[in-house]
């Protein structure tokens, strides 16, 4: 038997994880929305943010997941 503390820490889930994804989208038919001087099509960047919060009171340890979408 050792006199040293042989505690091995358990692997815990993080309190919060955030994932940010960027997507590039092209719209071909934007003639109804854009003026005549602008070229055909429109380029948009979509940002998807997924947030997972752990240890918020669930007895099972299930995360609370929130997903938000934004366009630039």
N, C-alpha and C positions, 0 to 999 in steps of 0.2 A: 504494500500500500504506500502511496506517495504522500508526502506532506504538502505537496503543492496543489493548488486548486485545479482540478481537471475539468472545469466547466466548459462544455462545448456549446457555443451559442446556436440557437435554432434559427433557421432561415425564416425571416418575417417578411410579409408583404409590405411594400411601401405605403405610406399614408395617402399619397396622391400621385397619379401618373397623368401626364398630359402629352397627347400626340397631336401634332399639327401636320396636315397634309395639304399640298398645293396641287391644283389641277388646272390645266389650261383648256379652255373650251372655245370653240368657234361656232358662231351662228351664221349660216349661209343666207337665210332669207330674212333680212332686216330692212327690207325696202319700206315697210310700213312705219318704221320708227326713225330711221336715219334720214338726214337731208340729202338732196341730190348731189351736193358737192363732195360728200364723203363716199369713199369706195365701197364696193359690195362686201358684206360680211362684217362681223364684229368679233373682237377677241376679248375674252373675259377670263379672269383668274378667280377660281373658287377656292376658298380656304375652309377646310373642315377641321375643327378642333374637337377632339374627344378627351374628356376629363373623367378619370375614374377615381373616386374617393373611397378609401378603405377605412375600416374601423369607425364607422359612424353609428354604431349602436345595433347593428344587425347581429343576431345571435349566431347566424350561420357564417358570418364573415363575408357576405356578398357585397360587392362594391356598388356604389351609386354612380351610374354612368350618365353623363350629359354630353350631347353632341350639338355643336353650333355650326352654322354655315354662314359664310360671308362672301360677297363678291367685290372684287376690286375693279 
